[in-house]
Amino acid sequence: MIRMMNKYSLIFVLTLLVLASCDQQNPFGGPTYDFDGNLAADRVKIDEYLLSTPIDSLYRIHDPSGVVIIVQEEGEGSRPGSNSVVYTNYIGSLLDGSVFDTSIEDVARANDIFDDNRSYTVFLFTIPGPNSTGSAIPGFNFGFRRLRSGSKAVLLIPSPLGYRDSDTNERIPPNSVLRFDVDFLGID
């Protein structure tokens, strides 16, 4: 009997060791988001988009984060830093040109995305400090840090710095590269 218990104990312990040694991709189950893989794939999509889509610009910044900032009108104000409150109007679209969001009511109406339950006003968000995520998508934080207040620009944001693989917005497919036409109105 003791020999039988020792045998089952040994099998039980070995089973636990095998299960414990398996790499779990995500502590909550399911696959881990492939940040680097999606960033690399999106860089190719952005490069192809830039080759095929003429965008008037004064200059372009290819931020190390993967965000591309295309400055169309240079502002004269300062650049925002950590904890700066940014005021902007924006038009968010996919690379195919379909508008999925905007802070401008006329643009929402023209693109059949108007929502009576929403107020269309200047969007404001805070650039996060170190070790903070902020209230806007990460691509906004990287993009606006490179702009002067008063600038008009196009931000091309890879999916890892946008909405990743989320499927909560029917207008934004998972892993979409985003284009934001922004009018940087000012900072506090």
Secondary structure as the mmCIF struct_conf table of DSSP 4:
data_model
#
loop_
_struct_conf.conf_type_id
_struct_conf.id
_struct_conf.beg_label_comp_id
_struct_conf.beg_label_asym_id
_struct_conf.beg_label_seq_id
_struct_conf.end_label_comp_id
_struct_conf.end_label_asym_id
_struct_conf.end_label_seq_id
HELX_RH_AL_P HELX_RH_AL_P1 ILE A 2 SER A 21
BEND BEND1 CYS A 22 CYS A 22
HELX_LH_PP_P HELX_LH_PP_P1 ASP A 23 GLN A 24
BEND BEND2 GLN A 25 GLN A 25
TURN_TY1_P TURN_TY1_P1 PRO A 27 PHE A 28
BEND BEND3 GLY A 29 GLY A 30
HELX_LH_PP_P HELX_LH_PP_P2 PRO A 31 TYR A 33
HELX_RH_AL_P HELX_RH_AL_P2 PHE A 35 SER A 52
BEND BEND4 THR A 53 THR A 53
BEND BEND5 LEU A 58 LEU A 58
STRN STRN1 TYR A 59 HIS A 62
TURN_TY1_P TURN_TY1_P2 PRO A 64 SER A 65
BEND BEND6 GLY A 66 GLY A 66
STRN STRN2 VAL A 68 GLU A 73
BEND BEND7 GLU A 76 GLY A 77
HELX_LH_PP_P HELX_LH_PP_P3 SER A 78 PRO A 80
TURN_TY1_P TURN_TY1_P3 SER A 82 ASN A 83
STRN STRN3 VAL A 85 LEU A 94
TURN_TY1_P TURN_TY1_P4 LEU A 95 ASP A 96
BEND BEND8 GLY A 97 GLY A 97
STRN STRN4 VAL A 99 THR A 102
BEND BEND9 SER A 103 SER A 103
HELX_RH_AL_P HELX_RH_AL_P3 GLU A 105 ALA A 110
TURN_TY1_P TURN_TY1_P5 ASN A 111 ASP A 112
TURN_TY1_P TURN_TY1_P6 ASP A 116 ASN A 117
BEND BEND10 ARG A 118 ARG A 118
STRN STRN5 PHE A 123 THR A 126
TURN_TY1_P TURN_TY1_P7 PRO A 130 ASN A 131
BEND BEND11 SER A 135 ALA A 136
HELX_RH_AL_P HELX_RH_AL_P4 PRO A 138 ARG A 145
TURN_TY1_P TURN_TY1_P8 ARG A 146 ARG A 146
BEND BEND12 LEU A 147 LEU A 147
TURN_TY1_P TURN_TY1_P9 SER A 149 GLY A 150
STRN STRN6 LYS A 152 ILE A 157
HELX_RH_3T_P HELX_RH_3T_P1 SER A 159 LEU A 161
TURN_TY1_P TURN_TY1_P10 GLY A 162 ASP A 165
BEND BEND13 THR A 168 ASN A 169
TURN_TY1_P TURN_TY1_P11 GLU A 170 ARG A 171
BEND BEND14 ILE A 172 ILE A 172
TURN_TY1_P TURN_TY1_P12 PRO A 174 ASN A 175
STRN STRN7 LEU A 178 ILE A 187
#
